[in-house]
Structures are given as C-alpha cells and as structure tokens.
Amino acid sequence: MPAQHLPELIELNRLLDEATDAISVRVAHSVEVDGASLPIHVLTLGNPDPALPAIGYFAGVHGLERIGTRVLLVFLRGLLNRLKWDPLLHRQLESLRMVFVPLVNPGGMWLNRRCNPNGVDLMRNAPLDALERVPFLLGGQRFSARLPWYRGLAGMPMQAESQVLGSVVAEELVPRRFSLALDCHSGFGLRDRIWFPYAHTAKTFPHLPEVHALKDLFEQTYPTHNYVVEPQSRQYLAHGDLWDHFYLEARAEAGGAERVFLPLTLEMGSWLWVKKNPRQLFSLQGLFNPRPGHRLHRILRRHLLWLDFLARAACGWQHWLPRGDERMRHKKMAMSEWYGWHRHP
C-alpha cells in the first residue's frame, strides 16, 4: 500500500479530496515500482490565459529530499483553505496562473533513493554538457547507475519524470511574457540558498538584471530574511542540469520575443540540521530532512513566506521588472555582487 511508504502522496491525495473546484488536477505519468503505480500529479490554479504571468512550484525531484514536497503541500493546503474566505487571493488568481508538481520522483521517494527507479539522477539527466570542468562524480557521470549522480546513457531520451517536468514548463510557463519556477531541494550547506542558473557554465545568466531586481524587491519587502541568493555556478558546475536545459530551450523558442522565464532553486541547508542533531548522520533521511518535530515545523513555516512572495512578485511583475537604464543599473550591481565585476562573455 502506498501509505506504508509515501505519506507525502497520501497527504496530497487527502488534500485533493478536500479541494474545491478551483483547482484542476491531472496525472501526467505513473511510475510502476514494486507492484505499485505511483502518480505524478500536476495541479493548476488561477487564470489559464497565456497573456498573464505564471509561477510553477516543483519538489521531490530527488527522492530522499522529502522536505521539499512537504513545504509545497503545506503551502498548497494554505492556499486552498484561503480560497474559502480570502477575496484578495481570488483577485490575485484572476491575474495569475499557479502550477504545482509536488512530487516529481515518487518512485525514488518510495525506494528511499536520490535517483529514480532506473538509477538516474534527474538533475543530471538533461542533454546538456557543462562547458567547464565539473567535480568528479558530483558533476554527473555516465559510468554506472550503481554510482551516485548517474546521468543515464548518452543519446537516450530523458527519463519520463524529466519529460513530465519539461512538458509542464513548456506548456504552462514558457509561452508567457513573464514566468517564475521554484524547485525545492535540500542537502547543501549551513544556509538556505536561492540558486539561479547557470549550473553548466560560469558564464553570466542572460536575465541577471531581472534576478537581481527580484532579490532587491525581496530584501526591501522582508529585510530580515536569511537566504543567500547566488548563481549555482558559485558553488559547483554540473552536467545535465534540467533548469539550465529548460531555460535554454525557452530562450530558443522565444526567438526575439520579449519573454522572461526565471527558474530558481530553493536549496535548504540541511547541514545545519545535522549540526544540531549529529545522530542524523547515521540516516539517509536525516542527511536531507529535519527530524525533530519542532524543527520540521520551523522549517515549514520559514519557507512559506518565500513561496508566497514569489507568487505576488509574479502577479505584479510589470511594477518591478527593470527596463532601460534601471536594467543596466541592476546588471552592474549583480556583476559586482556575484562575479566581482568580471564580465563573462
């Protein structure tokens, strides 16, 4: 029974049973593992008009990182409860599309693995090679599925879970003039980090001014936040990053059209949880998820603010997105903050 292995899927099903007609649900794919059929749900809220902005929330890409899925489920439950009484949320959804894939890799979560049931690390699975040197193994490898960070065989199609993610991005986010994506992970460092592309190169992200303006907006709105915002390349480079791949595809599809697609990753600093409770070192789940109940609740509360802020920022994108001289100003500040003024080509 799925309940024995996937409490997150059971909670999602319970949430959907209680949901109103305001949310649309479809099963984009089902993963067969150990005789069980595990669905990948795609949930949508708000106005489907492609002329309006959109935001996508994703989690569970790595099966060990349950906390990302739990954060999304708590956020989603709050939204659905607010729909019963909050007229401001109804107004927001008239001008915004919200998309959720809370459990991208249910097979990996069922098996208590980072990878999917085929042994492939989905975040190394895109047909994209790094332009500079990557860390051994960590940056993605094709030696064997028995080793971590396996990319899959060269020349083969992306895994079904990766394709589902790509289809959602291509259908719901990329065609719009403005869209955001947030992918929730855990397991890196002592700080909570917001990463933006690139992961496959140290070159600067084309929408660097827009990311810096979003960061500036967040700091003005919530000056006491504790996130580190940075390009992923400041930490390490990797082959096959899905969000780099989706972003580059979006750029190619847009051609000369003015579209802004900003994929972000929330990387929750699980090393801090281990530092406070060293016994978690002896558990795979403990390495990537907070264990004591009070710490779990604190983590869930802390990130809800960021998720809600992004929805509001997407809804009001025309009021803060930099243009002209303001865009150049943000680019200069971003280059100084993240690249030490070195202008990568």
Order of alpha helices (4+ residues) and beta strands (2+ residues): alpha-beta-beta-beta-alpha-alpha-beta-alpha-alpha-beta-beta-alpha-beta-alpha-beta-alpha-alpha-alpha-alpha
